[in-house]
Amino acid sequence: MADDRWVPPTVLLAVDLVILTLRNACLQVLLVERGIDPYQGMFALPGGFLNHEREDLVTAAHRELAEEAGLGPDQLHLEQLAVYGAPDRDPRGRVVSAAYLAIAPRLPEPIAGTDAVQACWTPVAQALSGAPRLAFDHEQILADGVDRAREKLERTALATAFCGPTFTIAELQDVYEIVWGVPLDPRNFYRKVQSADGFIVPADASRKTDGGRPARLFRPGPRTTLHPPMPRPHSRADKEKA
């Protein structure tokens, strides 16, 4: 009788991280230059293999972020983005990666370590344009992470975290335009913001603008989710994909 016992395939488990922030009025992503093969010298998202079979995935993600970019767990809240497991995504063998996303304000300059030659903030538009070309399937992971971040601005009050303690409607609109990558009509934006109950509240103060007219100041409201949500207008690139 033939030996038909099933033997489980050898599969390695890894984590990859999409870390986004706003710097210099631009949506930027954390990239590291790989110091080892495969893809030595190419840029990639931070990440790596689990240390051992008992290591938790989120623990591994925070460890890799600290090792490769010097960012600690107290600086970022990670949420799982997706799982990537195409058979040929890694030349070292069958590697399945759990990707995590974080988008946070006022993140510091990263500090490279372990197998990363350097760590740096890079404009998302540049990273997705192929300059520099990203290792593995990290361009796809980054694109998925950016889409998730844009959706979060539709459904949550995340945008206010990128403003100061008090802010104008125009400053809040700037955050949406930077993350969404599309210009917004100021009057339409003002109406939608004001219709989202508990999103922002008046700060009972104003600030002089360049034109000399005082602009009302607001602060974050009590709501963390938006009702109704802020629908994102489709960019030309989105329409071309459809």
C-alpha positions as CSV (number, residue, x, y, z in Angstrom):
1,M,0.0,0.0,0.0
2,A,1.4,3.4,-1.0
3,D,2.5,5.7,1.8
4,D,0.0,8.6,1.3
5,R,0.6,10.3,4.6
6,W,0.3,14.1,4.2
7,V,3.4,16.1,5.0
8,P,2.8,19.8,5.8
9,P,4.7,22.2,3.5
10,T,7.5,24.3,4.8
11,V,6.2,27.8,5.1
12,L,8.0,30.7,6.8
13,L,6.0,33.5,8.6
14,A,7.0,37.1,8.4
15,V,5.6,40.6,9.2
16,D,5.7,43.8,7.1
17,L,4.8,47.3,8.2
18,V,3.3,50.2,6.4
19,I,4.0,53.3,8.6
20,L,2.5,56.5,7.3
21,T,2.8,60.1,8.6
22,L,2.5,63.7,7.3
23,R,5.7,65.5,6.9
24,N,6.4,68.8,5.0
25,A,2.8,68.8,3.8
26,C,3.2,65.4,2.2
27,L,2.0,61.8,3.0
28,Q,5.2,59.8,3.7
29,V,6.0,56.2,4.3
30,L,8.8,54.7,6.4
31,L,11.3,52.7,4.2
32,V,14.5,50.9,5.0
33,E,17.5,50.1,2.7
34,R,18.2,46.4,2.9
35,G,21.7,45.5,4.0
36,I,21.4,41.8,3.2
37,D,20.3,39.6,0.3
38,P,17.9,39.1,-1.2
39,Y,17.5,42.6,-2.7
40,Q,20.5,44.0,-0.9
41,G,20.7,47.8,-1.5
42,M,17.0,48.1,-2.5
43,F,14.4,49.8,-0.4
44,A,11.6,47.9,1.4
45,L,9.0,48.3,4.1
46,P,10.3,47.4,7.6
47,G,9.7,43.8,8.6
48,G,11.2,40.4,9.0
49,F,10.7,36.8,10.2
50,L,9.3,35.7,13.5
51,N,12.1,35.1,16.0
52,H,10.7,31.8,17.2
53,E,7.5,29.8,17.0
54,R,6.0,31.3,20.2
55,E,6.4,34.9,19.2
56,D,3.1,36.8,18.7
57,L,2.6,38.5,15.4
58,V,2.1,42.0,16.8
59,T,5.0,41.5,19.1
60,A,7.2,40.6,16.1
61,A,5.9,43.6,14.2
62,H,6.8,46.0,17.1
63,R,10.2,44.3,17.5
64,E,11.1,44.7,13.8
65,L,10.0,48.3,13.9
66,A,12.3,49.0,16.9
67,E,15.2,47.0,15.4
68,E,15.0,48.5,11.9
69,A,13.8,52.1,12.5
70,G,14.2,52.8,16.2
71,L,10.4,53.4,16.7
72,G,9.0,52.0,20.0
73,P,5.6,50.4,20.7
74,D,4.5,53.5,22.7
75,Q,4.7,55.6,19.6
76,L,2.4,53.6,17.3
77,H,-0.8,51.6,17.3
78,L,-0.6,48.9,14.7
79,E,-3.6,47.3,13.0
80,Q,-3.5,44.3,10.8
81,L,-3.8,45.3,7.1
82,A,-3.8,42.0,5.2
83,V,-2.0,38.7,4.6
84,Y,0.2,38.2,1.6
85,G,1.2,34.7,0.5
86,A,1.8,34.4,-3.3
87,P,4.1,31.4,-3.8
88,D,6.8,33.4,-5.6
89,R,6.8,36.6,-3.5
90,D,10.1,35.8,-1.8
91,P,13.1,34.1,-3.5
92,R,14.1,32.4,-0.2
93,G,11.1,30.1,-0.3
94,R,7.4,30.1,0.6
95,V,7.0,33.1,2.9
96,V,3.6,34.3,4.1
97,S,3.6,37.8,5.5
98,A,1.1,39.5,7.9
99,A,1.2,43.2,7.1
100,Y,0.4,45.9,9.7
101,L,-0.6,49.5,9.2
102,A,-0.1,52.6,11.4
103,I,-0.7,56.2,10.5
104,A,0.3,58.7,13.1
105,P,1.3,62.4,13.5
106,R,4.6,63.9,14.5
107,L,6.7,60.7,14.2
108,P,10.5,61.3,14.7
109,E,13.3,60.6,12.3
110,P,13.9,56.8,12.1
111,I,17.2,55.3,13.2
112,A,18.4,52.3,11.1
113,G,19.6,49.2,12.9
114,T,20.3,45.4,12.5
115,D,20.1,44.5,8.7
116,A,19.0,47.9,7.5
117,V,21.6,50.2,6.1
118,Q,19.3,53.3,6.5
119,A,15.8,54.1,7.4
120,C,14.0,57.2,6.0
121,W,10.7,58.9,5.4
122,T,9.8,58.8,1.7
123,P,6.9,60.6,-0.1
124,V,4.3,57.9,-0.8
125,A,3.8,59.2,-4.4
126,Q,7.5,58.7,-5.0
127,A,7.6,55.2,-3.5
128,L,4.6,54.1,-5.6
129,S,6.1,55.5,-8.8
130,G,8.9,53.0,-8.8
131,A,11.6,55.4,-7.7
132,P,13.0,53.8,-5.7
133,R,11.7,50.4,-6.7
134,L,10.6,48.4,-3.7
135,A,11.8,44.9,-2.9
136,F,9.5,41.9,-2.8
137,D,5.8,42.8,-3.3
138,H,6.1,45.8,-1.0
139,E,4.7,48.2,-3.6
140,Q,1.4,46.3,-3.5
141,I,1.4,46.2,0.3
142,L,2.1,50.0,0.4
143,A,-0.7,50.7,-2.1
144,D,-3.1,48.6,0.0
145,G,-2.0,50.4,3.1
146,V,-2.5,53.9,1.6
147,D,-6.0,52.8,0.5
148,R,-6.8,51.7,4.0
149,A,-5.5,55.0,5.5
150,R,-7.7,57.0,3.1
151,E,-10.7,54.9,4.1
152,K,-9.9,55.6,7.7
153,L,-10.3,59.3,7.1
154,E,-13.7,58.7,5.6
155,R,-15.0,56.8,8.6
156,T,-13.0,58.1,11.6
157,A,-11.9,61.4,13.2
158,L,-8.2,60.5,12.6
159,A,-7.6,63.7,10.6
160,T,-7.8,65.9,13.7
161,A,-4.8,64.1,15.1
162,F,-2.6,65.7,12.5
163,C,-3.8,69.2,13.4
164,G,-2.8,71.3,16.5
165,P,-4.8,71.4,19.7
166,T,-7.0,74.0,17.9
167,F,-7.2,74.4,14.1
168,T,-9.1,76.0,11.3
169,I,-11.4,74.3,8.9
170,A,-8.8,75.1,6.2
171,E,-6.1,73.3,8.1
172,L,-8.3,70.3,8.6
173,Q,-9.0,70.3,4.8
174,D,-5.3,70.4,4.1
175,V,-4.9,67.0,6.0
176,Y,-7.7,65.4,3.9
177,E,-6.2,66.7,0.6
178,I,-2.7,65.5,1.5
179,V,-3.9,62.0,2.5
180,W,-6.5,61.6,-0.2
181,G,-4.4,63.2,-2.9
182,V,-7.2,65.2,-4.4
183,P,-8.3,68.9,-4.1
184,L,-11.5,69.6,-2.2
185,D,-14.1,72.3,-2.6
186,P,-13.9,74.5,0.5
187,R,-17.6,75.1,0.8
188,N,-18.6,71.5,0.2
189,F,-15.9,70.4,2.7
190,Y,-17.1,72.9,5.4
191,R,-20.7,71.6,5.0
192,K,-19.7,68.0,5.3
193,V,-17.5,68.6,8.3
194,Q,-20.3,70.5,10.1
195,S,-22.8,67.8,9.3
196,A,-20.7,65.1,11.0
197,D,-22.1,65.3,14.5
198,G,-19.4,65.5,17.2
199,F,-16.5,65.5,14.7
200,I,-15.2,69.0,15.7
201,V,-16.5,71.6,18.1
202,P,-15.9,75.3,18.3
203,A,-12.9,76.4,20.4
204,D,-14.5,79.8,21.1
205,A,-11.5,81.6,19.6
206,S,-10.3,82.8,16.2
207,R,-7.0,83.4,14.4
208,K,-6.0,86.1,12.0
209,T,-5.4,84.8,8.5
210,D,-3.1,86.2,5.8
211,G,-6.0,88.1,4.4
212,G,-6.6,89.8,7.7
213,R,-10.0,88.2,8.4
214,P,-10.2,86.2,11.6
215,A,-10.8,82.4,11.1
216,R,-12.8,80.4,13.6
217,L,-10.8,77.8,15.6
218,F,-12.0,74.3,16.4
219,R,-10.9,71.4,18.4
220,P,-11.5,67.6,18.2
221,G,-15.0,66.6,19.2
222,P,-16.0,63.5,21.3
223,R,-16.7,61.3,18.3
224,T,-14.1,58.8,17.1
225,T,-16.2,57.6,14.2
226,L,-18.0,59.9,11.7
227,H,-21.7,59.9,11.2
228,P,-22.3,60.5,8.4
229,P,-18.9,59.5,6.9
230,M,-16.8,61.8,4.8
231,P,-16.9,60.3,1.3
232,R,-13.7,60.6,-0.6
233,P,-13.9,62.0,-4.1
234,H,-12.3,59.8,-6.8
235,S,-9.1,61.0,-8.2
236,R,-8.3,60.7,-11.9
237,A,-6.1,57.7,-11.2
238,D,-8.9,56.0,-9.3
239,K,-11.2,56.6,-12.3
240,E,-8.7,55.1,-14.7
241,K,-8.4,52.0,-12.6
242,A,-12.2,51.5,-12.6
